[in-house]
Amino acid sequence: MGMPKDLNHPGVYAEALYQAAMTGDAVVLAHWLADDPEAEKGPFWKWYIHFAERLMDMAPHPENGFAVRDRRTSQPPKIGRNDACPCGSGKKYKQCHLGREDNVAWKLGSPTPVIRAMATSRVIHECSVDVLDSVPREKASPMVLTEMAATYHGHGRIEVALRLLGEVLEGDRDDPFLLWDYWIARRAEWLVEAGREKEGERFLLDEFDHPRKVEPWQVAQKLAAFYIDQGDTENADIWVNTAMEGNANNPFNHYLKGMLLHYVESWDEAVASYERAEELMAGFREEEKMYMVELVSESLSRARNRQSLEDEDDTVEETSAGETGDSTQDHAS
């Protein structure tokens, strides 16, 4: 017997919605929630079944455009005064939470936008191209369309991915839970990957001239990374400095400056910029630090050893301060 899943934890709730979408069986899902093969014999089985049915009602499915809905078709079990309290205390209901039910852990609230996004993204990335092709686009939110674009890209359908992402970026950008600068970076990256470098350059320059839901210095980051990848050090220098002017305390800006100096083999200056990027990570949360450390550490080591970046296959990955690479806002993701 393991530990029952704590649906008050956002990550566990998101995992439960994912399991509900992928399992499609309330009994199987109830056993997963209970983490106990003998759960059906216990006093809380009816609650696990209730939670499983509620989760399946809300699970994101492709035929609904992956919308996570809260239909409340499953009613909670009735609790007798002398029944075991659903909180798991071992006391009778009348001696425990009777009359104090509003803020107890065993009540399943509606998923927050972050939980919905986490679960939906994971389900989408499990889908085949055939399933994605059948999704009614008119029912899909901008978040869903961006994750579908990323999944199409992962399946090698880059033109479909570019078309979907282009439609979202050309739209109103009124979704507060999307990291728009992340998706701007992905579109530029995919255009280069598709052999459409000039289009990628024009796209980024237009985003800088007409920023929407992003700061100009964030687009300058993307332009700096673009030109570094193209080996255009003159333009890269202009945009690195523009990004630095916009936010001198952003560690990724210092990383980009280090990359540019590294590229032209200004070793000591490159090391100093990488080290400054590391210093500025100090205020980041642990998952953000992990991302930046992974990004900076190898480049820093190579610069210290006077090794060039020429033999590295990876292009510069664009992000911004506080962004860990997740595509949905970490309204903490």
N, C-alpha and C positions, 0 to 999 in steps of 0.2 A: 504493500500500500504506500502510495506516494503522498504528495501534498496537493490538496485541491487548488485549482487555478484561482488566483486572486484577480477578479475582473475589475477591481478598482485601480489596478495598475494599467496605464495606457498601453504599454507594449503587450501585455497579456490580453487585454481586450481586443487589440488589433489582430493578434494571433488567433484569437477565438473567432473573429469574423472571417478571417482567412480560412480557418479550419471548417467553418460552417459552409463557406462557398465551395470548398473543394470536396468535402465529405458528403453532404446532401442526405445525411442520415442522423436523425435526432438522437437515437439510442447510442450510436457510435460517438457522437459529439458529447453526449452526457457522460459517457465513460471517460472521455478525454478530459472533461472538466473536473470530474471527481478524482481522476488519476488512481482509480481503485477498481479492479476487476470484480469485486464483490459489492460494488456500490448499490446495485439493485436491491440488495437485502437491507440496506441501511435506511435510517429515518429521513434522510435528505434527498432520496432518489427523485421524488416528485419535483423538488426544486431544481435539480440538475436537468431534468427533462424540460421543465419550464424555461430555464435559461437557454437550453439548446434550441428549443422551438423559437424563442425570441431572436436568438442570434441568426437562425436560418431565415427568419422573416427579413432581417436587416442586411443579410449578406450581399455583397456586390456580384451581380451576374451579368454576363455580356448582353443577354437579350434585353436588359433594362438600361443599357449604356453604362453598366457598372455603378449605377446609383445605389448608395447605401440608404435605404429607406427605413423609417421607424413606423411600422404599420400597427404594432400592438395588437396582433391577432391572438396572442396567447395570454390568457389571464393567469395571474399568480395563484398558486394553490391556496385554499382556505386553511387557516391554522386554528386548531382547537385550543382552548385555554390550557389544556393539560398536555398538548403536544410538545415534542422537543422544539426548542426555539431554533429557527433556521440559522441563527448566527453561529451555531456550533458550540455554544457555551456548556451544553449538557444540562442546562436548567430547563424547567417547564416554561412555556411561552408566557404564562401569566406572571411568572417570577422574574422574567427577564425583559423582553422588549415589547410586551403588550402596552400599547399606548405611546410607544417611543419609536415608531417604525420609520419616521421620515428620513433619518440620516444613518441608517445602518448599512453595513457592508454587504449584506446579502440581497439588497435591492439592486436591480440592474437598470442603470440610467441610460439615457440615449448617448450614443457615441459622439464625441466632440469632432470637429472638422479634422483635427490632427489624426485621431484614431481612424476615422473614415479614410483619410488619405493614405495612411500607412497600410491598412488592410487592402484597399483597392489597388494600390500600386503593386503589391505583391501578387495579387490574383492576376492582374493584367500581364505581368512578366512571366507568368506560368502558361499563358495562352499560346496556342499555335497561330500561325498566319491565317489559316482557314477560319478560326474562331474570330480573330480580329476583323477579318473581312466582313463578317456577318453582323458586327455591332452597328446598331442604328446611330449614325453620327449625330442626328438631331437630339438624341437623348443624352449624349455624352457631354460632360462638363469640360472646360478648358484643361483642368488637371488630368482628367481621363485621357483626353486627346494627346497631351504631351507624353504621358506614360505609354500610350499606344505607339506614339512616334518612336520612343526609345526602344520599345520592344520590336517594332518593325526594323529598326536599325540593327538591332541585335541579330535579327534573322537575315540580314543582308539586303533588305528591301529599302535601300537608302533613299530612292526617289519618292517612295510613298511616305517615308519618315519626314523628308524635307517638306513635302506638300502639306502634311498634317500640321507640322510645327509652324510652317509659314502661315497657315490659316489662323492659328491661335495667336501668333505674334502680331498679325495684322488686325486682330480684333480689338475689342475695347480694353483688354487687360484689366478687367475689373475684379478678378479673382485675387483676394488679399493673401491667399495661402500658396501662391506660386512664387518661387524665386525667379523673377523675370530675367535677371542678369545671367543666371545659370543657363536658361534656355536660349538666350541670345548667344552665349558662348557655344552651346551645342550646335546651333544652326550654322554659325560661322565654321566650326570644326567640320561639320558634315559636308558643307559646300566645298571645302578644301578636299576632303576625302573623295568627293564625287568629281574632282577635277575642275571645279568651278571657282577657282581662286579669286578671279576678278569680281565675280558676283559676291563672294564672301567679303571681300574688301569693301565694295560699295555698300553692302548691307550694314557693316559695322560703322562706316563713316556716316551713313544716314542715321543710324541709331544715336551716334554721338551728337549730331546736329539737331536731332529731334528726339530727345530722351523721353520715354514714357515709363513710369513706374520704376525707373532706375536713375542713379546719379551719373552725371557725365564721366566722373573719374572711374566708375565701374566699367563703362564702355571703353574708356582709355586703356584699362587693364587688358581687355580683350584684343584691342588693336595692337598693344605692345606684344602680347603673346603671339598674335597672328604674324607680325613682322619678324619676330625672333625665329619663328618656325620657317618663315620664308627666306631667312638669311639676310634680310634687309635691315642692317644695323643702324643705318641713318634714320629711317622712319621709326624703328623700334626705340631709339634713344628719345625721339620727340615724344612718343606716347608713354614711355616709362616716366619721363619727367612730368608729363601732364597728369598721369595717375598719382604721382607723388605729391604734386601740388594740390591735388584734390583731397588726398588723405595720406599724410606723411606717417601716420601710425599704423597703417595697414600692413601686416606682415607679408601678405602676398605681393604688395608693391615692391617691398625690399627684396623679396625672392626674385621677382622679374628683373630688377636692377642687377642682382647678382648673376642671373642667367645671361644678361646682355654682356656684362663685364667678363664673365666666364667665356662666352663665345669669342670675344676678341682677345682672350688670354691675358687679361689684366688680373692676374691671380690674387694678389693681396686685396685689391679692392673688391673682387668677387667674394672672397672669404668674409670680408667685413660686412658686406651686404647680407650674405646668408646668415651670419651670426646675429646681425641686427634683426632679421626676420625671426630667428629663434627667440630672441629676447622679448619680442612683441607678442609672442604666443602665450606668455605667462598668464595673461588674464582670460585665456580661452578655457572653455569647458574641456573635459578630458577627451571626448570624442573628436572635438575640433583640433585639439593638440595632436592627437594621433594622426589625423589627416595631414596636417602641416608638417609634422616631423617626418612622415614618410616622404612628403614632397621635397623637403629641404635636405635631409640628412645625406642622401647619396650624392647630390650635387655638391654639397659642402665638402664631403670627403674627397671627391674628385678634384675640386679646386685646390684643396690643401696639398694634394699629391701632384699638382700640375698636370692633371689629365683633362683632355678636352671633352667636349660634349658631342663631338662629331660621330662617335660610334654608338650613341644612344638612339634607339628607334622611336621612343615615345615622344610625342609632341607635348608642348607645354599645356597643362590642364588648367583652364581658367576657372577661378572661383572668386569669392570676395570674403572680406572679414566676417567671421561668424557663420560662414557657410561651409558645411562639411562635405558638400558634394551631393547632398540630398536635393531632390528636385522639388520637394514641397517645403514650404516655410517651416522652420523649426520653431514653432510657437510652443515650443517646449517648456522639435521633433523630438 
